[in-house]
Amino acid sequence: MPPSPTPATLPKTLLGITLALAFAIGLSSLLKWRADAAVSRQHAAPLPVATTIYRLQPSYQEERRFLGVTEAPRRADLAFESAGQLASMTVNEGSEVASGDVLAQLDNRLLQSQRKSAAAELETLQADLELAQLKAQRQQDLQASGAVSREAIDETRLRAQALAAQNKAVSAQLERLDIELEKTALRAPYDGIVAARYIDPGAVITAGTPILRLIQGGPREAHIGVTPELAASLAPARTYPLRWRGETLQAKLRSVRPDLDPNTRAAVAVFELPPGTAALDGEAVTLLLQRDIPEQGGWLPLSALLEGQRGVWNVLAVNQQDGQWRTEREVVEVLELRGDKAFVRGTLADGQAVVADGLHRIAAGSAVTPLAP
């Protein structure tokens, strides 16, 4: 016969029996609650839901975007061709200038002094030349009477020729000084806006030191990097859509550069922005292109998608079962996103009604009342 429980083991036995009874009661209550919930769902009033119709199509258009920048047709860092002290500057950053306007001036007092000296020398030579020419003319008149020797006539004639040559040399020197004086004034090569000012008056500069940056005014260009394959398909003089400041512009393609950017390995397409486009130099602009992708699927609103596992998505299809509309989970794959829509493919049939919104309050198998799309 088994030994009788001792007083020490009796409480443990009673505790085990109590726990087993509590577990059995709890499990029974849980099963009853789930059964009641299922019955409640079956008899609950159908929930009205917004639906959309899934339409199959053989392909979709993929939108491709290529980023670029706007640029002025011309921009340059302006500098003097000679060294000297910067005497004055008549413009500031943001100043609008016209072609030929003087923007800055070098100290030209030394050149002015050299020019005055050369001009005085030229006047002296012109006077000497005129005297030599008159003397040569008189000697030729007296030659017939034998009053002047042949040697004197030749000497006077050659003296006049030498003075004429010196006259030309000093005239050339004056012309060179005039050119140098003209280059001491930095002039605008085209109409534009001063974008930067690098040096202030009083500084001593060397030849070629940048003084100002000038950006040409007027219409801007868009320089956009594209793949070499796409560059070959672009047609000059054709218009393409560009996105700028939230607007879509139609810009004409001027040309595609025949080289690749060494940093990005992309070909650069140059577009002419429409007149009146007030784009700043260096603003971002995007080229919008579309191409057909031969993948079968259909468009659905993003609000109709439920995130699933392993990168797939779910939707709730609406089907009629036993005279009542109920939701059913279907698996889809997202191929393209565009705004608030997604192009998907999966187990949906053409013309299938899908819950379009409010998925947080609907479960698979729920009774619903589909609303017209």
C-alpha positions, 0 to 999 in steps of 0.5 A: 500500500502507498504511504499515507501523506504526511502532514508536511506534504499535504499543503503542497498537494492541495496547492497543486490541485488548486492551481490545476483547477484555476488553469482549467477554469481560465482556459474554459473562460478564454475559449468561451470568450473567443467563441462569443467574439466570433459569434458576435462578429458574425452577427455584427452590423456590416461596417460601411467602407470606401472601396476602389476598383483594381484595374489591370494594365499591361505596363506602367510609366516609370518617372525618372528624375535627374538633378541639375542646376541653373546657370547664367549663359556667361559668368566670369571673374574679372581682372586687370591685365597689368599690376598696380594699385586699385584706385577706385571701384564703382560697384558693389555686390548686387549692382546691375551694370551695362556692357562697357560700364567702368567697374574699377580703376587702377592708379594710372598717374605714371602712365599719364606722365609717360604719355605726356612725355611721349606726346611732347617728343612727338611734337618736337619730331614733327617740327624737325621733320617739317623743317627738314622737308622744307629745307629739302624742297629749297635745295631741290629748287636751287639744284638747277642753278648749281648753288647746292651740291648733290651731297647736301641734297641727299643729306637733307633728304635722308635726314627728313626720312630718319625724322619721319621714321622716328615720328612713326616710332613715337606715334606707336609708343603713344598708341601703346600708352593709350592702350595701357591707359585704357586697360587701367579701367576695368569695364563690363564685357556684357550686361549683368549683375555683380555677384562678388567683390573680392578686393577693395580700393587701395590694395596693390594687385598683380596681373590676373588677380580676380577683382569682381565676379560678373554674372550675365543677366537675362534668361538662365540655362539648366545644366543637368547630368544624365546617363550616357544612354539617355543622352543619346535619346535626347533630341536638340530643339525638343522641349522637356519638362523641368521641375523648378520651385514646385513648378513644371516648366517646358524647356527646350534642349539646346545641346548635349555636351560631347564629354562626360563629367569627370566626377559624376561620369554623366553627360551634361544636357543644356536646356534653355529656360523659358523667358521670364524665369527668375531663377538664381544662378546655381538653383536646383532644377530637375529633369522629369522623364518617363518610360514604359515598363512592361510589367502587368499590374494596377494602381491603388491608393497608398491608404489601401496598403497594409505592411506585411512580412518580408517586404510584401504588402497586403490589401483587403479585397471585398468579396460576396460570401453567402449573400454578404460582403466580407473582406479577404486578405490579398498579397501584393508587391509594390513596383512604383510609387507616385504621389499618393498612389502605388502600382502593384501586382499580386493575387488581385483579379482585374476589376476586384473591389479593394478597401481604399481607406480605414484599414485600422478598423477592419480585419480580414473576414469582417462583414462590410458594406462597400461604398461606391468608388 
